[in-house]
Amino acid sequence: MDDVPEARALSASAVDTIVRTIDPALEVRDTTAVERGFCSVYRLEVADDDGSRSLFLKCSPDGQPWGISDEARVQAVLDAHTSIPVPEVLGVVDDHETLPAPCYLMEALPGEALPYEDVCYLEDDPLSRLARETGEYLAELHAVPAVERFGHVRRDGPDLVGGRPECELSTLTVGNPRTTWSEFLRAYVDRELERHADSRFSTLTSDLTRWLEARIDALAVEGPFDPVLGRNDHGLHNLLVDSETGEITAMLDWGYTLAVPAAFDFEFAAYLYSGAFLAGLPDVSDRRPLVREAMLSGYRTARTNRAEAVSTPEPLYELVAMVRIMNDFEHLEVPDGSERAVMDRIEADARAILESQNRGSSRAE
């Protein structure tokens, strides 16, 4: 993971000024700091002539963009064009001489915030519902006609100083776009492999590099690949859920949305929500088949005509998801003394893909 700053504390007067810049009718009654990633996030209790309600304020920790302005625009578009449960954005401050910008104010949604690793311990029924709803929402996301090339999704439009972002598709664009999927994926994978060489799994780096480079080369003659909005930042920590039923009540954190093929986004989600990354623990099962089947069912329900794009498993994309887990392994909450068993299982799963695909290539030759 890139070096990130610590969330900065905001004074009550700064919070109040931001809120009044966005909506002068709002009065802040209570402010509570929330530990959520590295941004400065506050839950606010506010009141106006219509009564009281809860809001969230999200601010840059250090004045750098960190995708915050982009995230606000993505949420505004999704709120208007899909049924994906995203918080309504009330206003954005993109830049300011004295306020801790960029920042934005959004409505609070119900549900429970759970740690990333808790997906490994959900019962089968709630996990199936979570996966099915994820499939439905990804199908909606992938159908939003907002991008034409591959890359990081960015806002397109003027800065706001408290205004509500527009919800038109034209407010989104792709920064530093790549014309071909293989070109973008190669750059993406190169960055991840550079990190991997410094990870605790570095003995795998050379084998991964050879395999991934060969498979990406093959992509150059496959296709066509169509870019769609991709969630990218999958994980239970970026959802609000009902832990008993698995119902998703909110999908949060859209600052790292990518324009990618639908299958890439789908495979990433299927691996991460399966909990397979902790299957080295005795009380954790590898539920990739359960999750993938449920996600595909949800995807077909929402967009039958698009399901073919994600219906065939793609080991390349699953392996890239595994590389991301390996690179961020130190951030996982693993029981003391179990790190080696978890690492061994992740490595074994990665090698199984490498060896299976190599055997397939040998038979084809």
N, C-alpha and C positions, 0 to 999 in steps of 0.2 A: 504493500500500500504506500502511495506517495506520502511524503512528510506533510503532516497537517498540523495546524496550530491548535492550541487549547481554546475552548469556547470562552469568550470574554464576558464578564459580568456587565450587565447594563443597569444604570441607575434608574430609579423610579421616574425621575424627571425625563430621562431619555425615552423610556417606554411611553410615557404619557404624551410626549411631543410627537413621537412617531404615529401613535394612534390618532391624535388630533389632526395631524397632517393628512392622514388618510380619510378620517371621518370626524369632523369637528363636533358632531352630536354625541359621540361616544365618551363616556366617563369611565376611566379605569378604576375599579373598586378593589381588585386584588391581583397580585402578580406572583407567579410561582415559576422558578427556573426548572427546566426539564432537561434531564440528561438524555440527549438524542443526537448521536453522532458528534461532530466537532463544531457544528454551528451553534450560535446562541439562540436557544429556543425557550420561549416563555408561554405558559398557559395563563390567559388573562380572563378575569371575570369583569365584564363591562356592563354598563347600563345606558339606555337612552329612553326616549319617550315611550317606546314600545315595550320596555321591560329590561330584564337582564339576560345575558347569555354568555357562553364560553367561546373564546377565540384563541388562536395560537399566533404568536409572532415569531418569525424566523429571520435571523439576521446573520450577515457575514461575521465570522469570528475576528477578522483582521482587516476588513475593508477590501479584500480581494473578491472577485466575482463568485467563485465556487459554484457556478451554475444556478445560483439562486434566482436571478432574473429570468433565466431560461425556464426554470422549473415553474415559476408562477404563470408564464404564458402557456406551457404545456398543460397545466392543470385547468386553465381557463378554457382551452380548446376541448379537452376531454370532458369537462363539465357540461359544455354546450352540445357536444356532438355524440356522446356515448352515454351508456348507463353505468360506466365504471365509477365506483364510489370514490371520488376525489374531493377534497375540501374546496369549497367555494372561496375564491380569492377576492377579497374586498378591496385591496389596494396594494400598490407597489411603490417603493422608493428605490429607483435604480442608482441614483447618485445624489450625494448631498455633501455640502461643505462641513457640516457639524454632526449630522446624524450618522449612526452606524450602518451605512448602506453598503451594498444593496440589502434590502429587507422587504418582507411582505407580510400582510395580515390575512389570516384565513379563518373560516369557520371551523369549530371543533366538531368532529364526528364521533359517534359512540363506538365502543369496542375496547378491547384490551390489547395493550402493547406487550408482546412476548419476546423473550430472547431468541436470537437466531437459531440456537441449537434445540429449542423446544419442539421444533417440527419433528425431530427424531423420536419424540416420546408421545406424540398424539396417538390416540387410538385409531384403528383403521377407518372407522366410520367418519369421524370428524376430518381426518386427513383426506379421505376420498372426497368429501364435500368441498374442502378447501381447494383440492386439485381440480375438481370439476368446475368450480366457480372461476378459478384462475384460467382454465381453458376458455371459458365463455368470455371473460374480460379480455384475454389476449386476442381472441378472434375479433372482437370489436375494435381493439386498438389497432390491429393489423389492417383493418378495413378503412381506417381514416386516411383519406387521400391527401396527405400533407407533404410528402417528400418524393423526390424523383431521383436522388442520387444517394450514395452511401456516405456515412460520416456521423458526426456528433450533431444532434439537433440543437439549434440555437434560436433565439428570438430574432425577429426581423421587424423593426419599427422604432419609433422615437422613445427616448427615455421618459419615464413617468416619475412624477414627484407627488405621490399619493393617489394617483388615479387608478381606476379599475382597468385591468388589461382587457383588450379586445379579445373576442373569442373566434375571430375569423381564422381559417386555415392559413391564410397568407401571412399571419403573424409568426409562423414558424418557417425556418429555413435550415439548411445544413451548412455548418461551418467547415471550411477546407474540404469540400466534397471530393469524393473519389468516383470516377466514372464506372469502374468495375468493382465487383464484390471481392475478387481475389486480391486486388490492389489494396483495398481497405483492410481486409482480413490479415494480409501479410504484415502490414504495419502494426496492427493490433497485436498479433501473435508475437512479433519481434519484441515489442515492449514487454509482454508478459514473460517471454523466455529470458530476457535480460534480467528481470526480477527473479525468475526461477533459478538462475545460476547462483544467486546469493541466498537461496532459501535452504531449508533443512532437507530438501529433496533434490539437491543439486547433482547427485549421482545419476539421476534420471535425465538431466537436461540434454545431454548429447543425443540420446536415443529419441527423446521427444522432438528435438530440433530436426533431426533427419526425417522422421516420419511426418511431422507437420508440414515441413517444407515441400515434401513430395506430394502430399495430399492437396496442399494449396496450389501447387503447380497444375495438378489435374483439374482443379476448379476452373482454370483459365480456359479450358476447352469444353466445359460443361455449361449448363444454364439453359435458358436465360435466368438470371436472378433479379427479382424485383424487390426494391427497397420498400420497407414498411416502417412505421414507428415501432421501435422495440423497447420494451420495459427495461431490459438490461440489468438494473439493480435489484434483482430478485432476492427474496429472503423473508423469512417470517418477521424479522425485525422491522421491515418496511411495510408491514400491514397492521391494521387493527382487526381483531377477530373475536368471535365468541369461542372461547377455548373448549366449551362443552360440545358445540355443534359443528365447529369448523367454518361457520359463516364468516365471510369477509365483509367487514363493515367499512373499511377504508383502505385504499392503496396510496401510500405516502412516498415522498422522496422521488421526484421525477427529474432531478437536475442532471442526470447522466443518461438521458434517453438517447438512443442511437437509431439511425436509419440503417436497417440490416434486413436480410431475408427473414421471412417468418419462421423458418425452420431453426435458425440460429437462436432466436429468442425463445422458441418453444423448448428446444433441447436444454438450454441453460436452466430454464425454470423446472423442467422435469427432473433434472439431476439434483438441483439444490433443494427442492421441496421433498424429494424422496428420503432425505436424511442419510443417504448412502455414505456421505463423508465421515460419519461417526459409526459406521457399521463394524468397525474393529472393536467396539465395546460389547460386552456380553449381553447387555440389555437393549441393544439397538439392532433393528432389522434393516436389511437393504430392501426398500419397498419401491424400487424403480418401476417394476411392472404395474403395481397398483396405481401409482401416481400417474404414470404415462397413459394408462388406459382411461383413467378418470378425466385427465386433462383433455385427451382426444375426444372423449364423449362430450364434454362441455364445449369444445371448439366446434364440433359438428353441429351441436344444437344451435349455436349462435350464428355460424356461417358455414352451412353445409357445402356450398360451392367452393370454399377456400380450404377445406380440411385436407385435401390431397397434398397441399404444400407442406404439411407438417406430419403426415401420417406415417412416413417411412423414417425410422430412426437414423440419425446421422452421427456415427461415432466421432467424426472430426469435431463437431460442435460440443459433444459431451466431454471429449478429452480436453478441449479448451476450458470448459467449466471446471474440470478437475485441476487444471493448472492454476486457475484462479484460487481455488481452495488451498492448494499447496503453497502458493505465494503468501497467502494471508493466514497460514496455519497458526501463527502465534497469537492471533486474535480470537481463535476459537476457545470456548470454555470447555476444557477437557479435564475429567477427574484426574487428580494427582496420581502419578504412577501409571497412567494409561496412555500417555502420549505415544510411546513406541508401538503399541498394538494398533492404535488408530492410524499412525503413519504407515505401518506395514500394510494395512488393508487398503489404504488409498493407493499406495504404490503398486500393490498387486492388481487392483482394478485397472490402473493405468496400463500396466504391462499386459494385461489380458486383452485390452483393445489393440495395443501395438502388435502383439503376436497374432491375434485373430486376423487382423487386416493384412499382415505380412503373409500369412498362409494363403489368404484369399488372392493376393497379388501373385504369389508363386503358382497357384493353380491356373490363374488366368494366362500366365505366360506359357 
